[in-house]
Amino acid sequence: MPNLLFLGLAGVMSGGIGQWIRRWTVWNWFWQGGRWVWELTLYIGRRLWRRTSDTNLPDWLARGTAAAFSAPRVRLGFPRIVDGLIFREAVGAFLLVLLGLVGIFHVFTLFELINSIVQNRIGFGIVAGYLLFLTPQILNYMLPFAVLVATLVTLGLLAKSAQLVVLYASGQSLYRLSLPLFLGGGLAALLMVSLQEFVLPVSNPRQDYLRYQIRGGTLPPQTFHQKNRKWFRGRDHRIFNFAVFDTERNEFTSFGMYELHPTTARLVSRTYAAKARWDAVTEEWVLTNGWRRTFPADGLESQRQPIGELRLKLAETPDYFRQSTTDITKMSIGQLQQQVAELTAQGLDVENLQRAIQVKIAAPLACFIMVLVGIPFALTVGRRGAMVGIAIGIGLAVAFWGTVNLFEQLGYYRLLPLFWSAWGPNLLFGSGGLYLLLSAKT
């Protein structure tokens, strides 16, 4: 079936549909859209003029064409034919790489879940829905890499075919030729912002819940759509809730525990702590700065007992809570800011949340950085072909995301200030790319 499917796709593409797709490029969409808006404006203007005035229509309104409009035309020098050429090639490479990466990610995800799908008799609708709601998160991860590879392939092919030499000879500089690539990087950055702020906060809880269904409920019973606090059901008749769980430090922020009676489900006690950390030596949870309240069977409430430090031996270890689907990287900036405000009002440490906000602001700018870094590398490897450009792109992407993770870890352990842990990789690669771009021959 895969062979037949892709053979048929290749036959269709060879039959001329590829040329049809190339004709309807992004520039044509913009041009057609502007033309339709103009014609609609003229139509409405003629109808309103005939209803409100007895005089004849103005010449530009009667003729009904953009050329009849007497206002002076302003030539900005953008876009030109060469801009459309470069932009179309970049968009084609970008979509090809992005769709390929999304497809590969989906295939590996299906391989990972195939046993659970078969054993739990999961229907096609649930699996398709899970992949659909997972796609925005994949796109958010892969957008900068696709921008980098598109930049390398586009300029690399122009350099290999000596088209750059012709463009240089006609008076075009490398910086002017790079303008449509930076425009594409800006559009990709806007797409990342839209995904992070509007799509992911809705799609991620849904795909987490569908994955929970596919796995047959093997994850601990927990909430999926709660935005501010996470709720877990424990093993020994306990219910936990918390604001943030730091998987690096095995530490809770704003931790709560409700203990129920094993037979009547009556509330026995409630415990709250501003911090709860895991002591790996004694294998205990250490609760600090909180209180504990017990509820007797007769209904009389006992006095609340303050907690300076309390050690609890629970059946739930950090591995149990690591199966939580709550991830601050999947939350919007608005949701993170709301948590920062709530935890700050309680006097809790919110540096990790503030760092996550800065990382989410800095992440879309990686699309610009990838263009900035990709242009000079594309000129050096251009004569070796597109495949070399893709290999270089993979190497640069690994180096960039490795640096991002390194700076984030240094920030988690307070070895770097908050600003540098979030913005350091962008500044480092951006300055390097700018230096190489300004040093390139043009």
VENRAUR-V89215 format. One record per helix or strand of 3 or more residues. SS is the DSSP state (h for helix, s for strand). FROM is the first residue (numbers start at 1). LEN is the number of residues. Records with the same first field share a line. If there is no record, write none. Layout:
SS->FROM-LEN / FROM-LEN
This chain:
h->2-22 / 26-27 / 59-5 / 66-3 / 81-39 / 124-37 / 163-7 / 174-4 / 179-36 / 318-4 / 328-3 / 333-13 / 351-13 / 366-19 / 386-27 / 418-22
s->230-4 / 238-5 / 244-3 / 251-10 / 267-13 / 284-12 / 305-8
